[in-house]
Amino acid sequence: MIVDLPATTVSNISKALVKIREEGGAVALGRVLTLIIATHLGQEEEAIEAANDASREHPMRVIVVSTEEDRHDGDPRLDAQIRVGGDAGASEVIVLRAYGETASDEEGLVTGLLLPDAPVVVWWPGLAPARAASSPLGRIATRRITDASTQPNPQEFLVHLGETYAPGDTDFAWTRLTLWRAQLAAVLDQPPYEPITAVDVAGAADSPSTLLLAAWLRLQLQVPVQYDLASRAIGSGGIHGVKMERESGVIELAREIPNVARLSQPGQPTHDLSLPRRNLRDCLAEELRRLDPDDLYGEVITKGLALLETSDEGAGVRA
């Protein structure tokens, strides 16, 4: 069911929610969190679809704050839409389209609509604020999710994230590494237990995840790490592969075709492994599984990147 509320107020939206619950039986019981999606007008639906899919694992209230890029243009107005039932997955979706000066108070728009005594997560699927933790929406949130891949310069944005990091921050460039980190950790858990002496990470030129993977390996293994951000097209975008050197030879995990990676190790047969690029739904669902700060991400973004930039003579980007 979809209810449109043109030229409305937050108070009227709250009353409409109560009426919907009383008349239709839709209830907020069982909602475990409030997810706020901050985006621009006309860019809401992909994020809402991902949230609806993720809500089947995490029942929640979704509040979409959609504003114009220039918030001072036009007459002040708030249009709202409430989606429940089949149009909202296992969640309630409240879409707030704010125009003019109405869009200048994002915190005020959502405060009266938050679930009581429930954690708040804010997600910026597009352009992120300069400082997520101190932004109007970020300061009321338990977790704050950005996406470096949607920024004008993903690599520079990662450096910026390291400079502005606060506990509770995370980024989908990190979430997309989960399968890669799991596979690499599993390889190193098998004999022979020889120390890694050098690492080479390769990926697409627009892949911030490649840089974060290199930073994670540098921080965890304490060895020289080189990373190659190439413009060439090797299979799909994102991360292309990892080579780890040790005394017995080179371990290589390479994804040369979409969704499949080839693992080769000295003295063992080559294996093809499922390693798909993760979609928005998978990334969002994973981040909503934990509402405490991701300390490892914090270390990688604040310390690991700096090690790549200042340590290991000869390490860095190769054109």
N, C-alpha and C positions, 0 to 999 in steps of 0.2 A: 504494500500500500504506500502511496506517495501523497503527501499533503503539502500543497503550496501555500505559502504565507507571504504574499507580496507586501512591500512597504510596511514592515512589522517592527516589533520591539522584542527584546529578550524576554520580557515579562509575558508577552503574548505567546511566544514560543513555548515557554514553560507550561503555560495553561493548556496549550494544544497537546503537549506531551501527556499531561495528566488525563485529558479528555480521551486521547487515543487509548491509553492504558485502561481506562474505565469502560469504554465502549467496545474495544476490540480484544481486550484480554492481554495485550502486549504488556509485559512487565519488565522492570529493570532488575528484578531479582536474578542473581547469578552472574550479573555483569562484574567482571573482575578488575576492570580499569577503564579509564577514559583516554582515548587516543585523539589527539588534536592534529589535524593535517593542515599545514599552512601553505597555501599555494596562490596562484594568480587566476583570475577569471578565465574560464575556458580551458583550464588545465587540470580540472578536478577528477575526471572520470577514471583515468588509469589508476590513480592512487586510491580512489574509493573501491574500485574492483579488487585491488590487492588487499585492502583492509577487510572487505567482505569475505574474501577467501580465508584470510588469516583468522577471522572471527570464529570460524568453525572450531578452531583450536583454542582461541582466547575470546570468549564472549565479552563484548565491550560496547561502550557508547563511543561512537565516532563523531567528532565535531570537525567539520571542514570549514576553515576560515579562508574564504576566497576574496582577494582584493585586486584592485587595479594596480598596475605597475606604478603609475603616478597617482598616489592616493588623494591628491588635492584637487583633481579634476572632477567636475560634475557636482550635482546636488547631493547632499548627504541622504543616504537611503540604505535600509537593510531589507533585503529579500531573503526569505528562508524557505527551506524545503525539508520536510521530515520524511524519512523512508524507514519503514518497518516491514517485518515479515519477509517474503520472498525477495523484496527489493533491497534487503539489507543483510543478507546472510544470517548469521546468528548474532547480529548487532543491531543497534539503533543508529541510524545515520542522520545527523542534523547538518545540513549544508547552509552556511551563512555567506551570502554574497553581499559584501559591504562596498558602498560607493562613497566618494568624497570624504568629508571629514569623519564620517562614521567609521571608516577603516583605520583611523589613527589610534583607536583604543582597542587593540586586539584582546588584551587581557580582560577588559571590561565586557567585551562581547561574549566571552566564554565562561566567565566566573560563575554566573547564575545557572549554567547548564552542566556543570561538572557533577559527576556522581559523588555523593557524599562518602567520605572516608575511603576513597579508592585512589590508587596511584594514578598519576597523570603522565602520559608519554606524549612528547611533541615530535612530529616528523615533518621535515621540510623536503619534499621530493624534488623540488627545483632549487632555485637560488636560496642559499642559506644566509642568515644574518651575520653581521660582522663578528659578534660574540654570542654564540648560542645560549650560554648559561645566563647571561645578563640581559637577553632580549625580553620583550614584554611577555611572550609565551614561555620562553625557556626558563624564566625564574620561578614559574609555578610548577615546573615539571620535575618528576623523579628521574626520567631518562629523556635525552635529547638526541634525535637521529638526524644526521645530515647525509648527503650523498655527493662525494667529491666528483663522481663521474658526470654530474649534471652541471658542474661549475664551468665558467669560461676557461679557466686554466687549472685542470685537476691537480697537477703536480704542485703548483704554487699554493693551492688551497690546502693540501696536506701539511705543508710547512706552516701555514697559518693556523691550522687546527692544533698543531703542536705548541704553538705560541699562546693560544687562547684556551687550551684544554682545561676543563673542570670535571671532577668526578661526576659521572652520569652521562657524559658525552660519548657518542659513538658515531660511526660512519659506515654506510653500506659497503664502502671499499674494503673495510675490514671484514664485514660479515661474509662477503663473497669469497673469502680465503678459507673458510671453515673446512671444506672438502680437501683443498690442497694441503692444509696443515695436518689434517688427519692422515692423509696418505703418506706424507713425508715422515711424520712421527712413527707410523707403523713400520716403514722401511727401516728406520734407525733402531727399532726395537728388535730387529732380527739379527742373527749372527751373520758375518763376523762383527764383533763389537769394536770396530776400529774407529778412532777419532776422525772426524771430518777435518780436512786441512784447507779447503777452499770451496767457494760456492759461486755459481753463475746463474743469475735469474734473468729470463727474457720475457718480454711482453710487448703489446701494442703501444704505440706512442701516446695514446690517450687512456692508458690503463693505470689509474692510481693504485689498484690492487697489487700490481707488479712491484711497485716501490715499497708498499707496506709489507709484502712477502719478503723482500730483500731485507728490510729493516728487522722483521721478526727473526729471520735466520741469523742475521748479524748479532742480534741481542742474545739469542738462545745458544748459539754455537760458539760465539766469541772467536770467529775466524774471518779472514778477508772475504768480502762479498762484493762481486761485481754485478751490476744490473744493466741490461741493454733494453732501452725503450726504442724499438724500431718502428718505422712507418710501413715496413713491408707487410703484406697480408699473408700470414701463415695460418691457414685454417680459419678459425674464428678469431674475433678480437680477444681482449683481455690478456690473461697470462698465457704465454706460449710454452714455457718449460723451465725446469730447474735441473742443473747439473751439480752434483756434490762429489768432490774428489776425496779419496782416502787411499791408503797404501795399496790395497788390493785392486784398485781401479776406480772407474767413474760410475756413479749411480745417476741415471737420467730418467726424469719423468717429463715427457713431452706431449703436448696436446697439439697435434698437427691437423686434426680434423675435428669438427664440432662435436662436443660432448664425449669424446673418447680420448684417453691419454694412454701412451705406451710407456711401460716401466721396463727399463733394462738395467741389469746388475751383473757384475763379473761372476762368471761361473753358474749363472742361472738362466732359465729360459725367459724370453720376453713375454710380458703379459699386457693385454689390453684391459684397461679399467674404465668404468663409467665415471666421467668427470665433467658433468654438464655445467654450463654457465648458469648461475642461480638467478631466478627471476625475482621480481619485487615481492611477490607473495611469500616465497621461501625466506628471503632476507628479513622481511617484516615479522613473520611468525617466529623466527629464531630470536630476534631482538626482544620480542615481547615475552619470551620464556624467562628472562631474567630482568629484574627490576632494580637490582643492586648495581653499583658501578662496576664496569669491566676493567679491572686493574691491569690486566695484561695489555689490553688495547692502550690504556693510559701510558704504560711504560714504552710500548712500541712507538706511539705517536710523539712522545716527548723526549725519549732517549734514543731509541733505535734509529730514527731518521737522522738525528744529529751525528750518530756514529758513522753513518754512511757518508755524510757530507764532510766530516773532518778527520776521519781515521782511514787506515788501510791505504797506504801509498799506492796509487794506480787504480784504486777502486772508483767506481762512479759510472756515469752514463757514457756509453760508447756510441758515437754516431754511426 
